[in-house]
């Protein structure tokens, strides 16, 4: 069974459901406390991943005050984010506006990225 704290985190991640393993959500909603229950389907190797979420603080106000400048700034921001993610073995999962979701196979890569 999942740790209650981890279950709480997952309950707040519904927006990211398309990008996370179904098995996590199946465990979250399971009533089974069986210690033999698989978190991942049999035959699938479990791996760690680190997720990094970014957002430009105050971007809404900046868009309103200077939309042309913010548009150019966002292009540079996105290029830099993608270059840095690639340099640290990151995978761009999703972007929404100026926010990025980046996955890393190693926690140390995620830390160096940040």
Secondary structure, DSSP 8 states (H G I E B T S, - for coil): ---HHHHHHHHT-GGGGGGS-HHHHHHHT-----TT--SS-TT------EEEEE--TTHHHHHHH-HHHHHHHHHHHHHHHHHHHHHTTEEEEEEETTEEEEEESSHHHHHHH-
